[in-house]
């Protein structure tokens, strides 16, 4: 254990504080975010500006929230926060905790533009001091991520202490050049600030990292960097991580020592205190900051923000002469425009270089009408990850239809069924009734997923695939399946299936009780597999490779010549003749998925 924490422990460790930290250890929250102690005269004050999960939301925060967010407004807020730190004589750093871009029409505009992508231009202009990788940064594979990084004119350090890039030459080149590293040191007003990055070990299951390897011992990898920095005389340490939720960071703190601040990413949580202005519809997940106890029992402030450039986090930390934290304060700064009291003007250079061309690209997509829907299509995130929806049915039908059209030409059998993970449906709203444009299909299905055919899946394995689909519904995981070609019934009171890292069943699931093909052929009855022919499955290559923990276990699959977005657009235009009827896609679904208990 380190010895740097004695000052803070003496100041903070009163009886009341012990009770607060005990609550923090259980719930991840404390009763507030006030300054921890009176500021001594010899303190060094560091303003940590942070955001996470920008996810290519470059224009604004979305439909109905046009006066909030926007990377051009965000740039103005950053500029003001940096100026305030200078005005008070404090140092400042700006960090991102990952998911710096995301598939969708905005990122497609960048791909269409070529290197530099619009997201890279924006991040370059913001002048980060350090950036963590996020899982979505790998969604298009290592080569596109490398192109994204190549677009910088002044690249900040990209950090990942538990990430090995050696099997991907295009990314390893950045490691060799020193631009990608486990940690970095930033000099601020004569003080060295160590910054360590980390990435979720779930990366292979939820993205497309190719040969990139993530060490599951996140705490060990971070601590190794912290110890090395300490040995080099760096006594102020910030961890920036993308572990998928702030709870992961709160729990991780107990494994670490000599870490001063943790900046989390991936969970989209809003942390706020009384009086903080929030984007309409947002509610506070917890106070800003939350507090966890490290391995030595010292409190560590843990912060994050909601994504999409809606907030800039601002944590002001006081260090004494020994590098110990003796106080903190701060909160989220809302990014607003319009007639809001905290409205800012957008940075003109970013509007001209990024926002305007992206707007023009999206407007062109929105002018391409491909059909009409008689019914409102439900793509709400919480719904497509837990229940059958008519938009989910539409997407699954599109996969099955497109695979039926293309499989024979690729020498593959016509599929029997289709599986689409709810996490791959991203519009998070209800569309229609009314015109459906090409833009709608990009909003619904933004990722670089290709329609795939997986032949020869035994029925026992098909049950395991379905058990995986319903194994974590209560957690809102994206693995929940929208389906075509069959219907199934599952019992929420059954045992959820558990897999090892290779997709082998460790705990058999008992949730799936019935499954029947559309032609009436039973596949599962009374929880047991009905003997019969193997199945051919239409899906997306992300799932076929084992994404979202689907236990295909290396089964051979063939990618067909269509992305899942193209399949949806073509199915609406050609398969449905441009008309999505209420009879075919009723609100609430048509009984393909039945939940018991």
Secondary structure, 3 states (H helix, E strand, C coil): CCCCCHHHHHHHCCHHHHHHHHHHHHHCCCCCCCCCCCCCCCCEEEEEEEECCCCCCCCCCCCCCCCECCHHHHHHHHHHHHHHHHHCCCEEEEEECCCCCCCCHHHHHHHHHCCCCHHHHHHHHHCCCEEECCHHHHCCCHHHHHHHHHCCCCCCEEECCCEECCCCHHHHHHHHCCCEECEEEEEECCEEEEEEEEECCCHHHHCCCCCCEECCCHHHHHHHHHHHHHHCCCCCEEEEEECCCHHHHHHHHHHCCCCCEEECCCCCCCECCCCCCCCCCCCCCECCCEEEECCCCCEEEEECCCCCCCEEEEEEEEECCCCCEEEEEEEEEECECCCCCCCCCCCHHHHHHHHHHHHHHHHHHHCCEEEEECCCEECCHHHHCCCCCHHHHHHHHHHHHHHHHHCHHHCCCCCCEEEEEHHHCCCCCEECCEEEEHHHHHHHCCCCCEEEEEEEECHHHHHHHHHHHCCCHHHCCCCCEEEECEEEEEECCCCCCEECCCCCEEECCCCEEEEEECCCCEEEECCEECCCCCEEEEEEHHHHCCHHHCCCCCCCCEEEEEEHHHHHHHHHHHHCCCEECCCCCCCCCCCCEEEEC
